[in-house]
Amino acid sequence: TNSTTLARCSFSNYSVTLVDIAAPGCANPGIHSTLPSGLYGPMSGTSMATPIVSGAASLVWSYLKKARGTAPPAAEIEQVLQEGRTISSLQGFFREGEVLDLQKMGLKTQQFLAKPYSDLCP
């Protein structure tokens, strides 16, 4: 998706049965990314969206593991990641037409625990 307008990029992979949630993969002028020779600059593509979703999954996994003292099951991580924000322009392209929403993910994660997030990560 385009992180400025939350529109689907022309080159996006999409499927209402195979893609659960969208993440920014293009923007104008681009997603700030690492480049060869230790530089940074604008880039676009699924390679920009993938680390955003992976990072979100890592945050959820780490938070639940710290709270419980044991690694959470993969199904629980998947359930939390699917807590997205519905964007009407994305409906019909992705399951539920949702884009990754860390705030909603945090609230869903708290439902699995008795402790609020602020008690674990001040």
C-alpha positions, 0 to 999 in steps of 0.5 A, spaced: 500 500 500 501 507 499 503 509 506 501 517 504 494 515 501 493 508 503 492 506 496 494 499 493 500 500 489 500 498 482 505 493 483 502 490 489 501 482 490 493 481 492 488 476 493 482 476 498 484 469 499 491 469 500 493 476 503 491 477 510 493 484 511 497 490 507 503 494 509 506 500 506 510 498 500 510 504 496 510 512 497 511 518 494 517 519 494 518 512 497 519 508 503 526 510 507 530 504 506 538 502 506 541 502 500 548 499 497 555 503 500 551 504 507 547 509 504 539 511 505 534 513 500 527 512 497 525 505 495 518 501 493 516 494 493 514 488 497 521 488 500 519 494 503 512 492 506 515 485 508 520 488 514 514 492 517 509 486 518 515 482 520 517 487 525 510 488 528 510 480 529 516 480 532 514 486 537 507 482 539 512 475 540 516 479 544 511 482 548 507 476 549 513 472 551 516 477 556 509 477 559 508 470 560 515 467 560 514 463 554 513 463 547 506 465 544 503 460 539 504 462 532 496 462 531 496 467 537 501 472 533 497 471 527 490 472 530 493 479 533 497 481 526 490 480 523 487 486 527 488 491 522 484 498 520 479 497 514 480 501 508 475 502 503 479 503 497 483 496 499 476 492 500 476 486 494 484 486 494 486 483 501 482 479 506 477 484 509 481 490 506 485 492 512 492 495 513 497 493 519 495 497 525 499 497 531 495 500 535 489 495 534 494 490 535 496 492 541 489 492 544 488 485 541 495 483 544 492 486 551 486 481 551 491 475 551 494 478 558 491 480 564 497 486 564 496 492 560 502 494 555 504 500 560 506 495 565 511 491 561 514 496 557 514 503 560 
